[in-house]
Amino acid sequence: MATIERRGRRLLNQQCWLWGQDIKREEGNLLLEYGFERVRPPSLLPGPSQYTLSLDEDLHIRLWGFGLYCGHSKGIFINRFDLVPRVAELSDGWQGDLMRDLPRSADRSLMSTAFRWIGSYEGWVMQRCSAAYREKCLLGWKQRASSPLLLSDAWLTLAIHLDQYCERHPLQNKLAEVAARS
């Protein structure tokens, strides 16, 4: 699991950077073009905008510069720096420092769902904008976790490895579930 977490942390940190580049794209905000809705924080609350995508009636992806949410009305939050799934609600979160204190989640299936979605998104970016666009986005990023050509596959591979780990270690997942409840 340590290898999955290490790889996932590096990928998610880079991915959050890339989403920021997609927002600032000269030709227009790619997240909005993809179908996300931008919501700014309430007027008295400091924090960044959040971008929410409804994948179906009940499954949502929400992005911030500090991480992502994947789930239904309840789901998980994953901070870009620690890759620990935390129990969250769709209504949670404008400030990353508060979300880091949410209780840990034992549900790895939503993590896998999030990784697969990111892989799908990166595939769309490659089709829509090209590898040259992604390469340009990474010019200012010194800690590359993957090349643009391999990014979609890197996320899909990480999801597969996570699923395989969970299948091989059902007891460890059960212990994590018990620990998350306490």
C-alpha positions in Angstrom: 0.0 0.0 0.0 2.9 2.3 0.7 3.9 2.2 -3.0 0.4 3.0 -4.1 0.2 5.9 -1.6 3.6 7.3 -2.6 2.7 7.1 -6.4 -0.8 8.5 -5.8 0.5 11.5 -3.7 2.9 12.5 -6.5 0.2 12.1 -9.2 -2.5 13.9 -7.3 -0.2 16.8 -6.4 0.7 17.1 -10.1 -2.9 16.7 -11.1 -4.1 19.6 -8.9 -1.4 21.7 -10.6 -2.7 20.7 -14.0 -6.3 21.5 -13.1 -5.1 24.9 -12.1 -3.5 25.3 -15.5 -6.7 24.0 -17.2 -8.6 26.8 -15.4 -6.2 29.5 -16.6 -6.0 28.2 -20.2 -5.9 31.1 -22.7 -8.5 29.6 -24.9 -10.9 29.2 -22.0 -11.4 27.2 -18.8 -11.2 23.5 -19.7 -13.0 22.4 -16.5 -16.0 24.5 -17.5 -15.8 23.1 -21.1 -15.7 19.6 -19.6 -19.0 20.2 -17.8 -17.9 21.4 -14.3 -19.8 24.1 -12.5 -17.7 26.8 -10.8 -18.9 27.9 -7.4 -17.2 30.7 -5.5 -17.1 30.6 -1.7 -19.9 32.4 0.2 -19.0 36.1 0.6 -17.9 36.0 4.2 -15.9 32.8 3.9 -12.4 32.8 2.6 -11.3 30.1 0.2 -10.9 29.2 -3.4 -13.6 28.4 -5.9 -14.7 24.8 -6.2 -15.6 23.0 -9.4 -18.3 20.3 -9.3 -19.1 17.8 -11.9 -22.2 15.5 -11.6 -21.3 12.2 -13.3 -24.8 10.9 -12.9 -27.8 11.9 -10.7 -25.9 10.9 -7.5 -22.1 10.7 -8.1 -20.1 13.9 -8.0 -16.5 15.0 -8.4 -15.5 18.2 -6.7 -12.2 19.9 -7.2 -10.2 22.5 -5.3 -6.6 23.5 -5.5 -6.0 21.5 -2.3 -7.7 18.2 -3.3 -10.8 16.5 -4.5 -14.1 15.0 -3.4 -15.7 11.9 -4.9 -19.0 10.5 -3.8 -22.7 10.9 -3.5 -24.2 13.2 -0.8 -21.5 11.4 1.3 -18.2 10.4 0.0 -14.5 11.0 0.4 -12.1 13.9 0.3 -8.5 13.3 -0.7 -6.0 16.0 0.1 -3.4 16.5 -2.7 -0.5 16.1 -0.3 -1.4 13.0 1.8 -3.7 10.8 -0.3 -5.7 9.7 2.7 -9.4 9.2 2.0 -11.4 11.2 4.5 -15.1 10.9 5.2 -16.8 13.9 3.8 -20.1 15.2 2.6 -20.8 17.0 -0.7 -21.7 20.1 1.3 -18.3 20.1 3.1 -15.4 22.3 2.4 -14.1 25.6 1.3 -10.9 25.5 3.4 -8.4 22.7 3.0 -6.9 23.0 6.5 -10.3 22.1 8.0 -10.9 19.2 5.6 -7.6 17.6 6.6 -9.1 17.0 10.0 -12.0 15.0 8.7 -12.1 11.3 9.9 -10.3 8.7 7.8 -12.4 6.6 5.5 -12.0 2.9 5.0 -13.8 3.1 1.7 -11.1 2.6 -1.0 -13.7 2.0 -3.8 -14.4 5.7 -4.1 -10.7 6.3 -4.3 -10.5 3.9 -7.2 -13.5 5.6 -8.8 -11.8 9.0 -8.4 -8.5 7.6 -10.0 -10.4 6.1 -12.9 -12.3 9.4 -13.5 -9.0 11.4 -13.4 -7.6 8.9 -16.0 -10.7 9.5 -18.2 -10.4 13.3 -17.8 -6.7 13.2 -18.8 -7.6 11.1 -21.9 -10.2 13.7 -22.8 -7.6 16.5 -22.4 -5.2 14.7 -24.7 -7.9 14.3 -27.4 -9.1 17.9 -27.0 -5.9 19.7 -26.6 -2.9 17.4 -27.4 0.2 16.3 -25.6 1.9 19.6 -26.5 -0.7 21.4 -24.4 -0.1 19.2 -21.4 3.7 19.5 -21.8 3.3 23.3 -21.8 1.2 23.0 -18.6 4.0 21.1 -16.9 6.8 23.5 -17.8 6.5 25.2 -14.5 6.2 22.0 -12.5 9.5 20.6 -11.2 8.2 17.4 -9.6 6.8 15.4 -12.5 5.1 12.2 -11.6 4.3 11.3 -15.1 4.8 12.5 -18.7 1.7 13.9 -20.4 1.5 10.9 -22.8 1.4 8.5 -19.9 -0.8 10.4 -17.4 -4.1 8.8 -18.2 -2.6 5.3 -18.1 -0.8 6.2 -14.8 -4.1 7.0 -13.1 -5.9 3.9 -14.5 -3.0 1.7 -13.5 -3.0 3.2 -10.0 -6.8 2.4 -9.7 -6.1 -1.2 -10.8 -3.3 -1.6 -8.3 -5.5 -0.2 -5.5 -8.3 -2.6 -6.4 -5.9 -5.5 -6.5 -4.4 -4.5 -3.1 -7.9 -4.3 -1.6 -8.8 -7.8 -2.9 -5.5 -9.3 -1.5 -5.9 -7.6 1.9 -9.5 -7.8 2.9 -8.6 -8.1 6.7 -6.5 -4.9 6.5 -9.4 -3.1 4.9 -11.7 -4.3 7.6 -9.2 -3.1 10.3 -9.0 0.3 8.6 -12.8 0.4 8.6 -13.0 -0.3 12.3 -10.2 2.3 13.0 -12.1 4.9 10.9 -15.2 4.4 13.1 -13.3 5.0 16.3 
